[in-house]
C-alpha cells in the first residue's frame, strides 16, 4: 500500500455464449462494470497509511460508528466480568 500509487491489474475471462457480437458486448460491459467496482477498491487502498493506519472513505463512517458502539459494549462486559463479585 502506498500513498496514491496503487495500480490494479485485471484479467477478465468470459464464457463464450452466442456470436462474436454478443461476446464483444459482454466483454465490454463486464469490463466496464469490473473497472468501476475496482475503482472503489483502489481509492480505499490509496487512502491507507503504510504504517498500519486505517483506510477510511465517506462510506465507512456508519460502519466505524457501529464498530465504536459495539466495542464500548464489549469493553463494559469485560470490565463487569473482571471485577470480583461480593457475596452476601
The 8 nearest C-alpha neighbors of each residue, nearest first, counted from 0:
[[1, 49, 44, 5, 47, 2, 45, 48],
 [0, 2, 4, 3, 49, 5, 45, 48],
 [1, 3, 45, 4, 46, 0, 48, 47],
 [2, 4, 45, 5, 1, 46, 44, 42],
 [3, 5, 1, 2, 6, 45, 0, 44],
 [6, 4, 3, 45, 1, 41, 0, 7],
 [5, 7, 4, 8, 41, 3, 45, 44],
 [6, 8, 9, 5, 41, 37, 38, 40],
 [7, 9, 6, 10, 37, 34, 5, 11],
 [10, 8, 11, 7, 34, 33, 37, 30],
 [9, 11, 12, 8, 30, 13, 33, 7],
 [12, 10, 9, 13, 30, 26, 29, 33],
 [11, 13, 10, 14, 26, 15, 29, 30],
 [14, 12, 15, 11, 26, 25, 22, 29],
 [13, 15, 16, 12, 22, 25, 26, 17],
 [16, 14, 13, 22, 17, 18, 19, 21],
 [17, 15, 14, 22, 18, 21, 13, 19],
 [18, 16, 21, 15, 22, 19, 20, 14],
 [17, 19, 21, 20, 22, 16, 15, 23],
 [18, 20, 22, 21, 23, 17, 24, 16],
 [19, 21, 23, 22, 18, 24, 17, 25],
 [22, 20, 24, 18, 19, 23, 17, 25],
 [23, 21, 25, 19, 24, 20, 26, 18],
 [22, 24, 26, 20, 25, 21, 19, 27],
 [23, 25, 21, 27, 26, 22, 28, 20],
 [26, 24, 22, 28, 23, 27, 29, 21],
 [25, 27, 23, 29, 24, 28, 30, 22],
 [28, 26, 30, 24, 25, 29, 31, 23],
 [29, 27, 31, 25, 30, 26, 24, 32],
 [30, 28, 32, 26, 31, 27, 25, 33],
 [29, 31, 27, 33, 28, 32, 26, 34],
 [32, 30, 34, 28, 33, 29, 35, 27],
 [31, 33, 29, 35, 30, 34, 28, 36],
 [34, 32, 30, 36, 35, 31, 37, 29],
 [33, 35, 31, 37, 32, 36, 30, 38],
 [36, 34, 38, 32, 33, 37, 31, 39],
 [37, 35, 33, 38, 34, 39, 32, 40],
 [38, 36, 40, 34, 39, 35, 33, 41],
 [39, 37, 35, 41, 36, 40, 34, 42],
 [38, 40, 42, 37, 41, 36, 43, 35],
 [41, 39, 37, 43, 42, 38, 44, 36],
 [40, 42, 44, 38, 43, 39, 45, 37],
 [43, 41, 45, 39, 40, 44, 46, 38],
 [42, 44, 40, 46, 41, 45, 54, 39],
 [45, 43, 41, 47, 46, 42, 40, 0],
 [44, 46, 3, 42, 2, 43, 47, 41],
 [47, 45, 43, 54, 44, 42, 48, 55],
 [48, 46, 54, 44, 45, 53, 49, 52],
 [47, 49, 52, 50, 51, 53, 46, 2],
 [48, 50, 51, 0, 1, 47, 52, 2],
 [51, 49, 48, 52, 47, 53, 0, 1],
 [52, 50, 49, 48, 53, 47, 54, 0],
 [53, 51, 48, 50, 47, 54, 49, 46],
 [54, 52, 47, 55, 48, 51, 46, 50],
 [53, 55, 47, 46, 43, 56, 52, 44],
 [54, 56, 59, 53, 46, 43, 57, 47],
 [55, 57, 58, 59, 43, 54, 60, 46],
 [56, 58, 59, 60, 55, 61, 62, 43],
 [57, 59, 56, 60, 61, 55, 62, 63],
 [60, 58, 62, 56, 57, 61, 55, 63],
 [61, 59, 63, 62, 58, 57, 64, 56],
 [62, 60, 64, 63, 59, 65, 58, 66],
 [61, 63, 65, 59, 64, 60, 66, 58],
 [62, 64, 66, 60, 65, 61, 59, 67],
 [65, 63, 61, 67, 66, 62, 60, 68],
 [64, 66, 68, 62, 63, 67, 69, 61],
 [65, 67, 63, 69, 64, 68, 70, 62],
 [68, 66, 70, 64, 65, 69, 71, 63],
 [69, 67, 65, 71, 66, 70, 64, 72],
 [68, 70, 66, 72, 71, 67, 65, 73],
 [69, 71, 73, 67, 72, 68, 66, 74],
 [72, 70, 74, 68, 69, 73, 67, 75],
 [73, 71, 75, 69, 74, 70, 76, 68],
 [72, 74, 70, 76, 75, 71, 77, 69],
 [73, 75, 77, 71, 72, 76, 70, 78],
 [76, 74, 72, 78, 77, 73, 79, 71],
 [75, 77, 79, 73, 78, 74, 80, 72],
 [76, 78, 74, 80, 75, 79, 81, 73],
 [79, 77, 81, 75, 76, 80, 74, 82],
 [80, 78, 76, 77, 81, 82, 75, 83],
 [79, 81, 77, 78, 82, 76, 83, 84],
 [80, 82, 78, 79, 77, 83, 76, 84],
 [83, 81, 80, 79, 84, 78, 77, 85],
 [84, 82, 81, 85, 80, 79, 86, 78],
 [85, 83, 82, 86, 80, 81, 79, 87],
 [86, 84, 87, 83, 82, 80, 79, 81],
 [87, 85, 84, 83, 82, 80, 79, 81],
 [86, 85, 84, 83, 82, 80, 79, 81]]
